[in-house]
């Protein structure tokens, strides 16, 4: 096991979540925007209306800066935050899907080459070539989504991979197609809203109105179809995930779903009213406000997607505290739970000095803290304030003594959304002793 | 087995490798070479831009205009070219990369924030007058400083990964009860300088190509282009000599038992480096016609030096009883083929885009090569169709659909 990075108040998992959710905006814009862009550009050439190109230029600059500065960096940021928060989790994904990511990388290269070529050669090369560069960008960006969705969906529903360990068995898994459909169409929604925002900044009012109307139609179309695929995705969720969401086991998940749905509704109304019906009313402050609402919706949607996977990083295989919980004979993998319960979690903490790897009366609290950090701090704040605060939760359960808390840890996986607390009885008692100090210190 | 070696073995990913390690190693070196060349250009280019803007006279200012446009584009390439080596290093050296990052977690994240800052500032400079030769030099200056910090961070993270024997000590120093991630622990000045100095040499060679590329364009003053080429060659020569000196310093600072000066890869890299310097010396008065050969020598030097860097890493890690050669392999032929075929296809498409940009930059409006262009679009669609067919077939077979 690697050392643990403890993030005060937020928990390290939320750091990944925040970066990943932010990444959705530029990344989905990068994927969806160009279909709209080349559509407008083609229209400009076909109808001999060069004034439409002013939108194309400005829209591309937005994509260039927003997507290729903040989008690409936040993409790498997901990796980095996962590296420091959940190294064994990202490692398991990479060791199974490295060729998927490497394939996606080829399309990243094409995206970078084509976006700059497109922006800097607008008006400098023949129309046919320029449009083709735009199409190549749009195709590559969409393919990158086709690939990454496989890996994302794999984490929730690894499907047959759990038996065969084979790349494509996990890639084309039960939630792959609905998620790909939802992301593909929602990206038109995001692109439509950005297009409305850019259109509102154009000086040529006629162009602004026309682009707003078209963007509204594209956006609404994307939103409606995306919602249908989202519904299909909900239907394809594994039974335990559906129970978390609809059965009241984890009520915050249904709240997230409501927030996502309401945000989607507001964005849809904006498309209808300020895009399709009254495009002259489309303006920058309102479009920005709607964008913030959309972001809230995305944040909730992604939070939901992560939440229904509990208590796993890779469903049915690796727990959220990075312990492998299942056998995978095809790859010679054995569950680590039994071994660690027998030999002790400390047996794998080779970075600790020997005196901290055996529990004594003197070091019990220190070791307990280390064990709690390893097994809980990914998702729980250790302070009384913060995300899923341990002192607050334990106090709510009325648990105080080390023995009670150790007993509670022993039965932890009785909660379907919690991983088991792994380790020997002595280790549970040390963790319980430390947890009891948390409860006592924070009355 | 030694406790450290056992610990490292336990840190390895349980899934093993999806292909034989030599391929990942080769791809790591290849993509790192491309990445580091782009890194060098951004770092060196920012400094040359600042110098040109502030002290370079009319030619220097002209050069700063071109660089203001080239640098944000290059930084994009730096980032995208970083993805592949970052991926392959995690495949082969996961215990080392992850451990080093976790104990310096805040720095690993600051690394990205600083790149975002430099990127934004370089764009700001370009869009706010930099391309007219009148931007505020404070922006590239701050960008340069934060890029230097970025270099120090990635240097420290890489170096920490090479010293597992020191990890327990560093992990304990990290903060109360081993849980902070707020410190960096390792620095080797000759190693860091060796990477930094290369930036100026690479930027110098870039100037040579710049002069040659724009030579046919009537709107570029031929005297200015000759100046750029000469300046580039001089920069490359001076900084390569400095780099060679620092390289010797680094070599001497390595553990004696490595006897690294006898390593064939090192000798090959150093040999190409020496040829590069000698050739630059010979043609320094009129370097422009030799740009192709000089560029090839630079590429060969950086490629073999990158391989040498791997050899050095293996030396360090073998002290801890680790070698990636013993990593269990479960070959995934299908996904390996997916990548390799896609990579070839990507080269075809990138070649087309490169040709369009090359011709457009030379002022050619009808760029031609429509057959190649149509093939590129067709290949992209074909890729999608093939994946969808495989995907649907497998999904129905496995019961993932309907």
HADDOCK unambig.tbl for C-alpha pairs under 7 A between the chains (distance, minus, plus):
assign (segid A and resid 1 and name CA) (segid B and resid 11 and name CA) 6.03 0.50 0.50
assign (segid A and resid 2 and name CA) (segid B and resid 99 and name CA) 6.00 0.50 0.50
assign (segid A and resid 3 and name CA) (segid B and resid 102 and name CA) 6.67 0.50 0.50
assign (segid A and resid 4 and name CA) (segid B and resid 102 and name CA) 6.91 0.50 0.50
assign (segid A and resid 4 and name CA) (segid B and resid 179 and name CA) 5.87 0.50 0.50
assign (segid A and resid 5 and name CA) (segid B and resid 102 and name CA) 6.22 0.50 0.50
assign (segid A and resid 5 and name CA) (segid B and resid 105 and name CA) 6.80 0.50 0.50
assign (segid A and resid 5 and name CA) (segid B and resid 179 and name CA) 5.43 0.50 0.50
assign (segid A and resid 5 and name CA) (segid B and resid 180 and name CA) 6.00 0.50 0.50
assign (segid A and resid 5 and name CA) (segid B and resid 181 and name CA) 6.09 0.50 0.50
assign (segid A and resid 6 and name CA) (segid B and resid 179 and name CA) 5.61 0.50 0.50
assign (segid A and resid 6 and name CA) (segid B and resid 180 and name CA) 6.39 0.50 0.50
assign (segid A and resid 68 and name CA) (segid B and resid 76 and name CA) 6.68 0.50 0.50
assign (segid A and resid 69 and name CA) (segid B and resid 116 and name CA) 6.64 0.50 0.50
assign (segid A and resid 69 and name CA) (segid B and resid 119 and name CA) 6.64 0.50 0.50
assign (segid A and resid 70 and name CA) (segid B and resid 116 and name CA) 6.82 0.50 0.50
assign (segid A and resid 73 and name CA) (segid B and resid 112 and name CA) 6.76 0.50 0.50
assign (segid A and resid 73 and name CA) (segid B and resid 116 and name CA) 6.86 0.50 0.50
assign (segid A and resid 77 and name CA) (segid B and resid 112 and name CA) 6.78 0.50 0.50
assign (segid A and resid 80 and name CA) (segid B and resid 108 and name CA) 6.96 0.50 0.50
assign (segid A and resid 80 and name CA) (segid B and resid 109 and name CA) 6.81 0.50 0.50
assign (segid A and resid 81 and name CA) (segid B and resid 109 and name CA) 6.97 0.50 0.50
assign (segid A and resid 83 and name CA) (segid B and resid 98 and name CA) 6.18 0.50 0.50
assign (segid A and resid 84 and name CA) (segid B and resid 101 and name CA) 5.99 0.50 0.50
assign (segid A and resid 84 and name CA) (segid B and resid 102 and name CA) 4.58 0.50 0.50
assign (segid A and resid 84 and name CA) (segid B and resid 105 and name CA) 5.55 0.50 0.50
assign (segid A and resid 87 and name CA) (segid B and resid 98 and name CA) 5.98 0.50 0.50
assign (segid A and resid 91 and name CA) (segid B and resid 13 and name CA) 6.42 0.50 0.50
assign (segid A and resid 92 and name CA) (segid B and resid 13 and name CA) 6.32 0.50 0.50
assign (segid A and resid 92 and name CA) (segid B and resid 15 and name CA) 6.65 0.50 0.50
assign (segid A and resid 94 and name CA) (segid B and resid 91 and name CA) 6.77 0.50 0.50
assign (segid A and resid 95 and name CA) (segid B and resid 15 and name CA) 6.23 0.50 0.50
assign (segid A and resid 95 and name CA) (segid B and resid 16 and name CA) 6.62 0.50 0.50
assign (segid A and resid 95 and name CA) (segid B and resid 17 and name CA) 5.95 0.50 0.50
assign (segid A and resid 95 and name CA) (segid B and resid 18 and name CA) 6.71 0.50 0.50
assign (segid A and resid 95 and name CA) (segid B and resid 91 and name CA) 6.01 0.50 0.50
assign (segid A and resid 96 and name CA) (segid B and resid 15 and name CA) 6.87 0.50 0.50
assign (segid A and resid 96 and name CA) (segid B and resid 18 and name CA) 6.56 0.50 0.50
assign (segid A and resid 99 and name CA) (segid B and resid 335 and name CA) 5.84 0.50 0.50
assign (segid A and resid 99 and name CA) (segid B and resid 336 and name CA) 6.08 0.50 0.50
assign (segid A and resid 99 and name CA) (segid B and resid 339 and name CA) 5.72 0.50 0.50
assign (segid A and resid 102 and name CA) (segid B and resid 84 and name CA) 6.48 0.50 0.50
assign (segid A and resid 102 and name CA) (segid B and resid 339 and name CA) 6.50 0.50 0.50
assign (segid A and resid 103 and name CA) (segid B and resid 339 and name CA) 4.91 0.50 0.50
assign (segid A and resid 103 and name CA) (segid B and resid 342 and name CA) 6.34 0.50 0.50
assign (segid A and resid 105 and name CA) (segid B and resid 84 and name CA) 6.87 0.50 0.50
assign (segid A and resid 106 and name CA) (segid B and resid 343 and name CA) 6.10 0.50 0.50
assign (segid A and resid 106 and name CA) (segid B and resid 346 and name CA) 6.01 0.50 0.50
assign (segid A and resid 108 and name CA) (segid B and resid 80 and name CA) 6.75 0.50 0.50
assign (segid A and resid 109 and name CA) (segid B and resid 80 and name CA) 6.61 0.50 0.50
assign (segid A and resid 110 and name CA) (segid B and resid 350 and name CA) 6.11 0.50 0.50
assign (segid A and resid 113 and name CA) (segid B and resid 353 and name CA) 6.82 0.50 0.50
assign (segid A and resid 114 and name CA) (segid B and resid 353 and name CA) 6.59 0.50 0.50
assign (segid A and resid 117 and name CA) (segid B and resid 357 and name CA) 6.08 0.50 0.50
assign (segid A and resid 121 and name CA) (segid B and resid 360 and name CA) 6.82 0.50 0.50
assign (segid A and resid 124 and name CA) (segid B and resid 360 and name CA) 6.62 0.50 0.50
assign (segid A and resid 124 and name CA) (segid B and resid 365 and name CA) 5.69 0.50 0.50
assign (segid A and resid 125 and name CA) (segid B and resid 360 and name CA) 6.27 0.50 0.50
assign (segid A and resid 125 and name CA) (segid B and resid 365 and name CA) 4.29 0.50 0.50
assign (segid A and resid 125 and name CA) (segid B and resid 366 and name CA) 5.98 0.50 0.50
assign (segid A and resid 125 and name CA) (segid B and resid 367 and name CA) 6.62 0.50 0.50
assign (segid A and resid 126 and name CA) (segid B and resid 365 and name CA) 5.81 0.50 0.50
assign (segid A and resid 126 and name CA) (segid B and resid 366 and name CA) 5.44 0.50 0.50
assign (segid A and resid 136 and name CA) (segid B and resid 377 and name CA) 6.10 0.50 0.50
assign (segid A and resid 139 and name CA) (segid B and resid 380 and name CA) 6.64 0.50 0.50
assign (segid A and resid 160 and name CA) (segid B and resid 398 and name CA) 6.63 0.50 0.50
assign (segid A and resid 167 and name CA) (segid B and resid 335 and name CA) 6.56 0.50 0.50
assign (segid A and resid 172 and name CA) (segid B and resid 391 and name CA) 5.74 0.50 0.50
assign (segid A and resid 172 and name CA) (segid B and resid 394 and name CA) 6.98 0.50 0.50
assign (segid A and resid 172 and name CA) (segid B and resid 395 and name CA) 5.94 0.50 0.50
assign (segid A and resid 173 and name CA) (segid B and resid 395 and name CA) 6.75 0.50 0.50
assign (segid A and resid 173 and name CA) (segid B and resid 400 and name CA) 5.62 0.50 0.50
assign (segid A and resid 174 and name CA) (segid B and resid 400 and name CA) 4.13 0.50 0.50
assign (segid A and resid 174 and name CA) (segid B and resid 401 and name CA) 6.53 0.50 0.50
assign (segid A and resid 331 and name CA) (segid B and resid 15 and name CA) 6.26 0.50 0.50
assign (segid A and resid 331 and name CA) (segid B and resid 330 and name CA) 6.88 0.50 0.50
assign (segid A and resid 333 and name CA) (segid B and resid 14 and name CA) 6.29 0.50 0.50
assign (segid A and resid 333 and name CA) (segid B and resid 15 and name CA) 6.94 0.50 0.50
assign (segid A and resid 350 and name CA) (segid B and resid 7 and name CA) 5.36 0.50 0.50
assign (segid A and resid 351 and name CA) (segid B and resid 167 and name CA) 6.60 0.50 0.50
assign (segid A and resid 351 and name CA) (segid B and resid 168 and name CA) 4.76 0.50 0.50
assign (segid A and resid 352 and name CA) (segid B and resid 168 and name CA) 5.96 0.50 0.50
assign (segid A and resid 353 and name CA) (segid B and resid 168 and name CA) 6.75 0.50 0.50
assign (segid A and resid 366 and name CA) (segid B and resid 177 and name CA) 6.88 0.50 0.50
assign (segid A and resid 370 and name CA) (segid B and resid 177 and name CA) 6.84 0.50 0.50
